[in-house]
């Protein structure tokens, strides 16, 4: 059922499909007239049951309902509307305004509460705000579809070209038994990539056995990997199967492989070369039928050059290298990941996060993410716990994201690029970086910053008036009398 003449005519963000529920004829007609004059499409009814039937059969952006209506009261109507998929945003009106009634409406899921009588300006502003929220909700629905569609591989989510290339590589290597080396910074999702490779492989019916080589003491790691026989060492009261045996027919995932000690590097090299090993304290040789996937956040080639990692082991592991880019190099993935984490933590933490405000999204996209995807997930989880519901706004974000350090500013290139460079722009960016660093180190006191830079205070003031620098200062400077004339 479509109660509107044209779906195309109400696609713009400024125009909404509105269901008006009001039993007082004069009030209903005046509100409808005002909203229609603003270009909105309005369907009106005086009955709660009719309103519920309409929301179940037609798509509305906003439901504007009185509390005291026939059949179903407004609070109950809001509760039932909130159970609908992709439900409209609700605004409750009442002539019996009270804090208690407002709290009930908001708890039921209403976006806002209007006490009668209210001006048409207040009505228009409230509807405009409600429509902005609805647009964000609709964007999130589309993002969910995207996350489940062509931009995902297993539990991996991305829309960036660089990650799509990683997906293609994973797809190619999954069905083989080749050893895979996953390289990337902490928090980029290396273990998730290992899981995806395993679950898309012919070994998916076998176990994926993870071992964190950096988290297990060296004295215990050999036994953990290869098992031990009874009496092999003090405390070995029984024989124990190691991780390589547990992974028979499946995959063993050796995380933080760069932390492996030289003696264990030799033992692992033998497994990769000969596919055999012995338990600690034993003489029997066991065959290994486990695919090996390794991962590290270290530069193994540098470790090889420093004689800290065996060159022959490196080449055995580096059969198919998979380089996972950091989040700062795939900023376009942040909206998808945010939607994924909001959905996850809404469920886990019983929260109702509805989206991310534009200014908050800009801050999140500008942040360099040293902790990568793991850090992003942790931030969303914290917001889900503390905020519980609504839009994520800048105030919900950590201070370090709201005020980026000067290390995030452009840096001087180590060499002139092959394609050349804009000398004036590069020098200006580098100068801006030094000025901002000096201001931060002196608590934004210009006289002290000027002394640190060994220039006159008036020279510093003139430099701060440049548009490229003034905009950054305006966003980041703490209030200060000394900075008041910037």
C-alpha positions as CSV (number, residue, x, y, z in Angstrom):
1,X,0.0,0.0,0.0
2,X,1.3,3.5,-0.9
3,X,-0.7,6.4,0.6
4,X,1.5,8.9,-1.3
5,X,1.1,10.0,-4.8
6,X,4.8,9.8,-5.7
7,X,7.6,8.2,-3.8
8,X,10.1,10.1,-5.9
9,X,8.8,13.5,-4.8
10,X,9.8,12.9,-1.2
11,X,13.3,11.6,-1.5
12,X,15.0,14.9,-0.7
13,X,16.3,15.3,2.8
14,X,14.2,18.4,3.5
15,X,10.9,16.7,2.8
16,X,9.3,14.0,4.9
17,X,6.4,11.5,4.8
18,X,4.6,12.2,8.0
19,X,1.8,10.4,9.8
20,X,-0.2,12.8,12.0
21,X,-2.2,11.2,14.8
22,X,-4.5,13.7,16.6
23,X,-8.1,13.4,17.7
24,X,-8.8,17.2,17.9
25,X,-9.9,18.2,14.4
26,X,-8.9,21.9,14.6
27,X,-5.4,21.1,16.0
28,X,-4.9,18.3,13.4
29,X,-5.9,20.5,10.5
30,X,-3.7,23.4,11.6
31,X,-0.7,21.1,12.0
32,X,-1.3,19.4,8.7
33,X,-1.6,22.7,6.9
34,X,1.6,24.0,8.4
35,X,3.6,20.8,7.5
36,X,2.1,20.7,3.9
37,X,3.1,24.3,3.4
38,X,6.6,23.3,4.2
39,X,6.5,20.7,1.5
40,X,6.0,17.6,3.6
41,X,3.5,14.9,2.6
42,X,1.1,14.3,5.5
43,X,-1.4,11.5,6.2
44,X,-3.7,12.2,9.2
45,X,-5.9,10.1,11.4
46,X,-7.5,10.4,14.8
47,X,-7.3,6.7,15.8
48,X,-4.4,4.9,17.3
49,X,-5.4,1.6,15.7
50,X,-5.6,3.2,12.3
51,X,-2.2,4.8,12.8
52,X,-0.7,1.4,13.7
53,X,-2.2,-0.2,10.6
54,X,-0.9,2.6,8.4
55,X,2.7,2.3,9.8
56,X,2.5,-1.4,9.1
57,X,1.4,-1.1,5.5
58,X,3.1,2.2,4.4
59,X,6.5,3.8,4.9
60,X,6.7,6.9,7.0
61,X,9.6,9.0,8.0
62,X,8.0,10.6,11.0
63,X,5.0,9.8,13.2
64,X,3.6,12.9,15.1
65,X,1.2,11.6,17.7
66,X,-0.9,13.0,20.6
67,X,-0.8,11.0,23.8
68,X,-4.5,11.0,24.4
69,X,-6.0,9.3,21.3
70,X,-8.7,6.7,20.9
71,X,-8.1,2.9,20.9
72,X,-4.3,3.1,21.7
73,X,-2.7,5.8,23.7
74,X,0.3,7.6,22.2
75,X,2.9,6.0,24.5
76,X,1.7,2.5,23.6
77,X,1.6,3.5,19.9
78,X,5.2,4.6,20.1
79,X,6.2,1.3,21.7
80,X,4.6,-0.7,19.0
81,X,6.0,1.4,16.2
82,X,9.5,0.9,17.6
83,X,9.1,-2.8,17.0
84,X,8.6,-2.3,13.3
85,X,11.6,-2.9,10.9
86,X,13.1,0.4,9.8
87,X,10.6,2.2,12.0
88,X,9.8,5.9,11.6
89,X,11.0,8.5,14.1
90,X,8.2,9.4,16.6
91,X,7.4,12.7,18.2
92,X,4.8,12.8,21.0
93,X,2.5,15.8,21.7
94,X,0.3,16.4,24.7
95,X,-1.7,19.0,26.4
96,X,-0.9,17.5,29.7
97,X,2.7,18.4,29.7
98,X,4.9,17.1,32.5
99,X,8.4,15.9,33.1
100,X,6.9,12.5,34.0
101,X,5.0,12.2,30.7
102,X,8.1,13.4,28.7
103,X,10.2,10.7,30.4
104,X,7.7,8.0,29.6
105,X,7.6,9.1,25.9
106,X,11.4,9.1,25.6
107,X,11.7,5.8,27.4
108,X,9.1,4.3,25.0
109,X,11.4,5.3,22.1
110,X,10.1,8.8,21.1
111,X,12.7,11.1,19.5
112,X,11.1,14.2,21.1
113,X,8.2,15.6,23.1
114,X,6.1,18.6,22.5
115,X,3.9,20.3,25.1
116,X,0.8,22.0,23.8
117,X,0.4,24.7,23.0
118,X,3.5,25.0,20.9
119,X,4.4,27.5,18.2
120,X,4.6,26.5,14.5
121,X,8.3,27.4,14.6
122,X,8.9,24.9,17.3
123,X,7.0,22.3,15.4
124,X,9.0,23.0,12.2
125,X,12.3,22.8,14.0
126,X,11.3,19.5,15.8
127,X,10.2,17.9,12.5
128,X,13.5,19.0,10.8
129,X,15.5,17.4,13.6
130,X,13.5,14.3,13.5
131,X,14.0,14.0,9.7
132,X,17.7,14.4,10.1
133,X,17.7,11.4,12.5
134,X,15.5,9.4,10.1
135,X,17.9,10.1,7.2
136,X,20.8,8.8,9.3
137,X,18.8,5.7,10.2
138,X,18.1,5.0,6.5
139,X,21.7,5.5,5.7
140,X,22.6,2.9,8.4
141,X,20.1,0.4,6.9
142,X,21.8,0.8,3.5
143,X,25.2,0.4,5.2
144,X,24.0,-2.8,6.8
145,X,23.0,-4.2,3.4
146,X,26.4,-3.1,2.1
147,X,28.2,-4.8,4.9
148,X,26.4,-8.0,4.2
149,X,26.9,-7.7,0.4
150,X,29.8,-7.2,-1.9
151,X,32.0,-5.5,0.7
152,X,32.4,-8.5,3.0
153,X,34.3,-11.7,3.0
154,X,33.3,-13.9,5.9
155,X,33.6,-11.6,8.9
156,X,35.9,-9.2,7.0
157,X,34.3,-5.9,6.1
158,X,35.7,-3.3,3.7
159,X,34.8,-1.1,0.7
160,X,38.4,0.1,0.0
161,X,40.3,-0.9,-3.1
162,X,43.3,-2.0,-1.1
163,X,41.3,-4.4,1.1
164,X,39.4,-5.7,-1.9
165,X,42.8,-6.7,-3.3
166,X,43.4,-8.5,0.1
167,X,40.0,-10.2,-0.3
168,X,41.0,-11.4,-3.8
169,X,44.3,-12.8,-2.5
170,X,42.5,-14.6,0.4
171,X,40.1,-16.1,-2.1
172,X,42.9,-17.3,-4.3
173,X,45.0,-18.9,-1.5
174,X,42.2,-20.3,0.7
175,X,41.8,-23.6,-1.3
176,X,45.5,-24.4,-1.3
177,X,47.7,-25.8,1.4
178,X,50.3,-23.1,1.0
179,X,51.8,-21.5,4.0
180,X,50.6,-17.9,4.5
181,X,52.3,-15.1,6.3
182,X,50.0,-12.2,7.4
183,X,51.8,-8.9,7.9
184,X,50.2,-5.9,9.6
185,X,50.1,-3.6,12.6
186,X,48.4,-4.6,15.8
187,X,44.7,-4.4,15.6
188,X,44.3,-4.7,11.8
189,X,42.5,-8.0,12.0
190,X,45.3,-10.5,11.2
191,X,43.6,-13.3,13.2
192,X,40.3,-12.6,11.5
193,X,42.0,-13.0,8.2
194,X,43.5,-16.3,9.3
195,X,40.0,-17.5,10.4
196,X,38.6,-16.4,7.0
197,X,41.3,-18.3,5.1
198,X,40.7,-21.4,7.2
199,X,36.9,-21.3,6.9
200,X,37.1,-20.8,3.1
201,X,39.6,-23.7,2.7
202,X,39.2,-27.4,2.0
203,X,40.3,-27.9,5.7
204,X,37.3,-26.0,7.1
205,X,35.9,-29.2,8.7
206,X,39.1,-29.4,10.7
207,X,40.1,-27.2,13.6
208,X,41.8,-23.8,13.5
209,X,44.3,-23.9,16.4
210,X,45.7,-20.5,17.4
211,X,49.0,-20.0,19.3
212,X,50.2,-16.6,20.4
213,X,54.0,-17.1,20.3
214,X,54.6,-13.8,22.2
215,X,52.2,-14.5,25.0
216,X,53.5,-18.0,26.1
217,X,56.7,-18.2,28.1
218,X,59.6,-19.6,26.1
219,X,60.0,-22.5,28.5
220,X,56.5,-23.6,27.9
221,X,56.1,-22.8,24.2
222,X,57.9,-25.8,22.9
223,X,55.6,-28.2,24.9
224,X,52.6,-26.1,23.8
225,X,53.5,-26.5,20.1
226,X,54.7,-30.0,20.0
227,X,53.4,-31.7,23.2
228,X,55.4,-33.6,25.7
229,X,55.8,-37.1,27.1
230,X,55.2,-38.1,30.7
231,X,58.2,-37.3,32.8
232,X,59.7,-35.0,30.2
233,X,60.2,-32.3,32.9
234,X,59.2,-31.5,36.4
235,X,55.4,-31.4,36.5
236,X,54.9,-33.5,33.4
237,X,52.8,-36.1,35.2
238,X,51.1,-37.2,31.9
239,X,51.7,-37.1,28.2
240,X,50.2,-34.1,26.4
241,X,49.2,-33.5,22.8
242,X,50.6,-30.3,21.3
243,X,48.9,-27.7,19.1
244,X,50.4,-29.2,15.9
245,X,48.7,-32.5,16.6
246,X,45.5,-30.8,17.6
247,X,45.5,-29.1,14.2
248,X,45.8,-32.3,12.2
249,X,43.6,-32.0,9.2
250,X,43.1,-28.4,10.0
251,X,45.1,-25.2,10.4
252,X,47.5,-23.9,13.0
253,X,47.7,-20.1,13.4
254,X,51.1,-18.9,14.7
255,X,50.5,-15.3,15.8
256,X,53.4,-13.0,16.6
257,X,55.8,-15.4,14.9
258,X,58.5,-12.7,15.1
259,X,58.8,-13.4,18.9
260,X,59.8,-17.0,18.4
261,X,63.2,-17.8,20.0
262,X,66.1,-19.1,17.9
263,X,65.9,-22.7,19.2
264,X,62.1,-22.9,18.4
265,X,62.7,-21.3,15.0
266,X,64.9,-24.3,14.2
267,X,62.2,-26.7,15.3
268,X,59.5,-24.9,13.3
269,X,61.7,-24.9,10.2
270,X,61.9,-28.7,10.4
271,X,58.1,-29.0,10.6
272,X,57.8,-26.8,7.5
273,X,60.5,-28.6,5.6
274,X,59.9,-32.2,6.6
275,X,56.4,-32.1,8.1
276,X,57.6,-34.1,11.1
277,X,58.3,-33.4,14.8
278,X,58.8,-35.0,18.2
279,X,57.2,-34.3,21.5
280,X,59.3,-32.9,24.2
281,X,61.0,-35.8,26.0
282,X,60.0,-38.3,23.4
283,X,61.7,-40.1,20.5
284,X,58.8,-41.0,18.4
285,X,58.5,-39.0,15.2
286,X,55.0,-37.6,14.4
287,X,53.8,-36.6,11.0
288,X,52.3,-33.1,10.7
289,X,49.2,-32.6,8.6
290,X,48.4,-29.0,9.6
291,X,48.4,-26.0,7.3
292,X,50.5,-23.2,8.8
293,X,49.3,-19.6,8.8
294,X,51.7,-17.2,10.6
295,X,51.3,-13.5,11.5
296,X,53.4,-10.7,12.8
297,X,53.4,-7.0,13.4
298,X,57.1,-6.9,13.0
299,X,59.3,-6.4,9.9
300,X,60.7,-9.9,9.6
301,X,63.2,-8.8,6.8
302,X,64.7,-6.3,9.3
303,X,64.9,-9.1,11.9
304,X,66.6,-11.3,9.4
305,X,69.2,-8.6,8.6
306,X,69.8,-8.2,12.3
307,X,70.3,-12.0,12.7
308,X,67.3,-12.2,15.0
309,X,65.2,-14.3,12.7
310,X,66.4,-17.2,10.5
311,X,66.5,-16.3,6.8
312,X,65.5,-19.9,5.8
313,X,62.5,-19.9,8.1
314,X,61.4,-16.5,6.8
315,X,61.4,-17.8,3.2
316,X,59.5,-21.0,4.3
317,X,56.8,-18.8,5.9
318,X,56.7,-16.2,3.3
319,X,55.2,-18.4,0.5
320,X,52.1,-16.3,0.2
321,X,52.5,-12.9,2.1
322,X,49.3,-11.0,2.9
323,X,49.9,-7.4,3.8
324,X,47.0,-5.9,5.8
325,X,46.9,-2.1,5.5
326,X,46.4,0.0,8.7
327,X,43.0,1.7,9.1
328,X,44.5,5.1,8.4
329,X,45.2,3.9,4.9
330,X,41.6,2.8,4.3
331,X,39.5,5.6,5.8
332,X,36.6,4.8,3.5
333,X,36.1,1.6,5.6
334,X,35.4,3.6,8.8
335,X,31.6,4.1,8.1
336,X,31.1,0.4,7.3
337,X,33.1,-0.6,10.4
338,X,31.2,1.8,12.6
339,X,27.9,0.3,11.4
340,X,29.2,-3.2,12.0
341,X,30.3,-2.4,15.5
342,X,27.1,-0.5,16.4
343,X,25.1,-3.5,15.3
344,X,27.3,-5.8,17.3
345,X,27.4,-3.8,20.5
346,X,23.7,-2.8,20.3
347,X,23.0,-6.5,20.5
348,X,25.7,-7.4,23.1
349,X,25.2,-4.4,25.4
350,X,21.4,-3.9,24.8
351,X,22.1,-0.5,23.4
352,X,20.3,1.5,20.7
353,X,22.9,3.5,18.9
354,X,21.3,4.9,15.8
355,X,24.1,6.4,13.8
356,X,27.0,8.8,13.7
357,X,26.6,12.6,13.4
358,X,28.5,14.2,10.5
359,X,30.9,16.2,12.6
360,X,31.7,13.1,14.7
361,X,32.3,11.1,11.5
362,X,34.7,13.7,10.3
363,X,36.7,13.5,13.5
364,X,36.7,9.7,13.3
365,X,37.9,9.8,9.7
366,X,40.7,12.3,10.5
367,X,42.1,10.3,13.5
368,X,45.2,8.3,12.6
369,X,44.0,5.1,14.5
370,X,47.3,3.8,16.0
371,X,45.3,0.8,17.4
372,X,43.5,0.3,14.1
373,X,40.2,-1.6,13.8
374,X,40.5,-3.0,17.4
375,X,40.7,0.6,18.7
376,X,37.7,1.6,16.7
377,X,35.7,-1.3,18.0
378,X,36.7,-0.5,21.6
379,X,35.5,3.0,21.3
380,X,32.1,2.0,19.9
381,X,31.7,-0.5,22.7
382,X,32.5,2.1,25.3
383,X,29.9,4.5,23.8
384,X,27.3,1.7,23.7
385,X,27.9,1.1,27.4
386,X,27.9,4.8,28.5
387,X,25.6,6.5,26.0
388,X,23.2,3.6,25.5
389,X,21.1,5.2,22.7
390,X,20.9,7.8,20.0
391,X,23.4,9.4,17.6
392,X,27.2,9.3,18.3
393,X,28.2,13.0,18.5
394,X,31.7,14.5,19.1
395,X,31.1,14.8,22.8
396,X,30.9,11.0,23.0
397,X,34.4,10.5,21.5
398,X,37.7,10.4,23.5
399,X,39.6,13.6,24.0
400,X,42.5,12.3,21.9
401,X,40.2,12.1,18.9
402,X,38.5,15.5,19.4
403,X,41.8,17.3,19.7
404,X,44.3,15.6,17.4
405,X,48.0,15.9,18.3
406,X,50.4,17.8,16.1
407,X,52.0,14.4,15.1
408,X,49.0,14.0,12.8
409,X,49.9,17.1,10.8
410,X,51.8,16.8,7.5
411,X,55.5,15.8,7.8
412,X,58.4,16.8,5.6
413,X,59.0,14.2,2.9
414,X,62.2,12.2,3.2
415,X,63.0,12.8,-0.5
416,X,61.6,14.6,-3.5
417,X,58.9,12.4,-5.1
418,X,59.6,11.2,-8.7
419,X,56.6,13.2,-9.8
420,X,58.0,16.4,-8.2
421,X,56.6,18.5,-5.4
422,X,55.1,21.9,-4.6
423,X,58.0,23.4,-2.6
424,X,56.0,26.4,-1.3
425,X,53.1,24.3,-0.1
426,X,55.5,21.7,1.5
427,X,57.5,24.4,3.3
428,X,54.3,26.1,4.5
429,X,52.9,22.8,5.9
430,X,56.1,22.0,7.7
431,X,56.2,25.5,9.2
432,X,52.6,25.2,10.3
433,X,53.5,21.9,12.0
434,X,56.4,23.5,14.0
435,X,54.3,26.5,15.0
436,X,51.4,24.3,16.3
437,X,53.9,22.0,18.1
438,X,55.4,25.1,19.8
439,X,52.0,26.4,20.8
440,X,51.0,23.0,22.3
441,X,54.2,22.7,24.2
442,X,53.7,26.2,25.7
443,X,50.0,25.7,26.5
444,X,49.1,28.0,23.6
445,X,50.9,31.1,25.0
446,X,52.1,33.0,22.0
447,X,55.0,34.9,23.7
448,X,56.4,31.6,25.0
449,X,55.9,29.8,21.6
450,X,57.7,32.7,19.8
451,X,60.7,32.4,22.1
452,X,60.7,28.6,21.5
453,X,60.8,29.3,17.8
454,X,63.3,32.1,18.2
455,X,61.0,34.6,16.3
456,X,59.3,37.8,17.4
457,X,55.8,37.6,18.9
458,X,54.5,39.9,16.2
459,X,55.9,37.6,13.5
460,X,54.2,34.6,15.1
461,X,50.9,36.6,15.2
462,X,51.1,37.4,11.5
463,X,51.8,33.7,10.7
464,X,48.8,32.6,12.7
465,X,46.6,34.8,10.6
466,X,47.2,32.6,7.6
467,X,44.0,30.7,6.6
468,X,45.7,27.4,6.5
469,X,46.9,27.8,10.1
470,X,44.1,29.9,11.6
471,X,41.5,27.2,10.9
472,X,43.5,24.5,12.7
473,X,44.2,26.8,15.7
474,X,40.5,27.7,15.9
475,X,39.6,24.0,16.2
476,X,42.3,23.0,18.6
477,X,43.5,25.9,20.7
478,X,42.3,26.0,24.3
479,X,40.8,29.3,25.5
480,X,43.6,31.7,26.4
481,X,43.9,35.5,26.8
482,X,47.2,35.3,25.0
483,X,45.6,33.7,22.0
484,X,42.4,35.8,22.0
485,X,43.5,38.0,19.0
486,X,44.1,35.0,16.6
